[in-house]
């Protein structure tokens, strides 16, 4: 079913009169349906003052709806020509950022528009402001993630490797009603937790290790994403505890300043200043957060470079970390929603130091 | 390390003097290293008579090698301009099929080449002819898949759902030394097996059901892919057995004709004719096979439309199926290698009718 209100919000944000979207995430956003075109062309042409048109290979099927024209093509059809029948060749065509060269170059060669511009920012900015339906699904997805984190602790026992623990996480999510991962889970023990990009390997748990879970699931297509850092069988050393509490305070103080109209770079700065003043600034090596929705990483981030202001309906992560290899690698991540008057943290799992195992 | 022989084979297959590759699979093929650029630009410029150049965000790291120039850029750099410093703007630039519009359009606006063409077919055709190193890894990957299939049968017991069975497959692969899936496994019971695109759901196994596993793993980046159809607790009906044996014979007879120089459409036709003559032609609804390597589906297929001839070193699937909802959905798939004189089937798991559970 065409989500007309979302389409109109997109057209309000651009001066282009025709936009050809091919990103399955954008199509799901506008049509409520997932398409998996593989290497085949998939397009959704939205136009000012005309019905949108869905172009789809006849191997697939789209739900019928009166407000969209659906054009099926076959593998032997000239798809560029078919799309060209619907574009206004005297006007610019906005294409989305992911349109692959194998479709774009033939469209240019055939001049199906006067010129071609990147047109997907209007979609991205619209998707960054979640509506009520989306917010509710994001809340449920994060709630499942909270419950899953409680169970994941139980995966850590003597002799277990990161990979073994990670391989059990899918079952936890499925049993809680999620559809799957929003990204491959990170399970990192000890020094591995000091590499923010570490992927689970054959490292075996040892007493005193930090245990970092950076995990998320999908619920009715909407993602969760949370990180907690535990300690196995023994609490942190004095310095490790100081590091943990700095990360915690960077997370909580950054969250507290959230409300509509705050420059995203100021939020990053708040967390970064706390960690820097604690003496670990150089070990916080990434941005504070990223936007999220049906994709784990969506357009928009909480970084020093992003001067854009928060808006009610934004959902993004707050995930400060300190990666100090000899002592502790630690990250604490929540998802937050910007509300009309402030913010709502979607994750309820506590931030306290917790000894497990 | 630059795989120079592979690069030279690519340049022999094209008239273009400069090719900008951005597909991580192509880069792995040429550099033996995986890059995960996410939304950031990744490029490998190969040139006739000049060193190739790797463009990579400084957040990532590439192994040093003397035969490649590596250019790091940062998030605030003008990456289009940097690439333009290395291209010959008086010549055509070949780009690969997946280069997203967000990079291609700025390169065109800045005229870093005289014009832009799709240039990745030369890479795809080169990748379709596996070298000895690749063949050995593909053999191991399929051997693991054979062993895994033996264990997967044990997942089917009273009360189990497709999703539950599918959720255990990763553990089997990891325990056998694979790195992960080559694609999300398909487990389909009964009528669900008659939908070739079915994904595991909450369907519970019933006595007499067909049990279809379409599964594959990755070993040192190389994929396996095999399908077998079993019967749960009770053998097939007479008609189901006839269908099974037709599929089996389509598979085996198509395999027997493989050697260098056979048009791929003829291989498809062989299998299709057998199924048609058996009376089920309209229920074999897809092509006979696809090429495979580091990607589960690579360029090249075994279909009615592909008149290209097999070459020694090709590896592709042979996967006839009959999807006859009331009686049986069944597919039997192997990977095959075209050798100098004939073929080698990479899967050893038998084709016999097998009752499990």
Interface residues (C-beta under 8 A of the other chain):
Chain A: X38 X39 X75 X76 X95 X96 X97 X98 X99 X100 X101 X102 X104 X105 X116 X117 X118 X163 X167 X170 X171 X174 X297 X305
Chain B: X38 X39 X75 X76 X95 X96 X97 X98 X99 X100 X101 X102 X104 X105 X116 X117 X118 X163 X164 X167 X170 X171 X174 X297 X305
